[in-house]
């Protein structure tokens, strides 16, 4: 799946980003070529009995990009427009994300082409279990550990964990992360992606000498990451959120929105649109608002060479994967916009998923305060590693993040004798 409005292929974007970093680093040509492609991928066809008695055929994927630093890690997405190239890109980005955050994991991702909004609970459960049955030998705590992603949830992870445990003949709580707390989930996982991004925004504001208290923000996308970003931006940074959007539209109020009110409205109506007292605006208008922080938290490739010159945000915090194209990166950098790239900005989710794996492994679970403390330490260290590399090589932040990550993966590959 990719943003058809921009016609950008996310896997080509991921390869281009790697190519730019490899050129700066003088990366060995063989290792560069190896890193441009997944080590392995599996395409599956899944028959599912529907509630009306018919059998529907679904197509799915699992991609493992690189496991030189540890087992692959990455979410599972349910979406009607899912594509193998999106899954490839996300697996590659996860490799760089875990390396940048110095987590001993590699990059994986999975997806099923389906529309979960039109499926019953029973149909979703049968699809989830069938997906795991097809992939059982491909997965495991020492191979590849799935997690929730777009339109999947802790409930779906619980079904998948149960199916995998049945296949193995024993409980395997470490085989899936993002689980409910009662099944070995981690405290602090629900808001981890947004919390990590907010911590990065705080670091960036300190670096820029920008006072965020009372400043304004816009959030493009109001799923898990976007909605928690709203809540935490207000609570932790004192920011006023003046615009939000979801797949059905965008709303704006210069006086700001209350998180609790927007969430209550969305739960009641299914969308943020038509919120009382809000004006409807276009996605273009939302992205170009005069704000201190812009949070892209939805689809890939929403900031492109066409609209990047009109971006007025001082900080862009990429909670979505691949929201900015390589051409737009250069434009934003030249215009003085401080971009916190996805590799770092949304890395809180996989970091707390790793914490969950650690807790599963030794059967002792941390309090939420401990999770937050450990997450803050990881995000801060990764932020400064990225910043130092960008400064040293005189490049924008995404390339700084790539340089740190690629160096770490390449070192592991070399030590293992892969080249």
Order of alpha helices (4+ residues) and beta strands (2+ residues): alpha-alpha-beta-beta-beta-alpha-beta-alpha-beta-alpha-alpha-beta-alpha-beta-beta-alpha-beta-alpha-beta-beta-alpha-beta-alpha-alpha-alpha-alpha
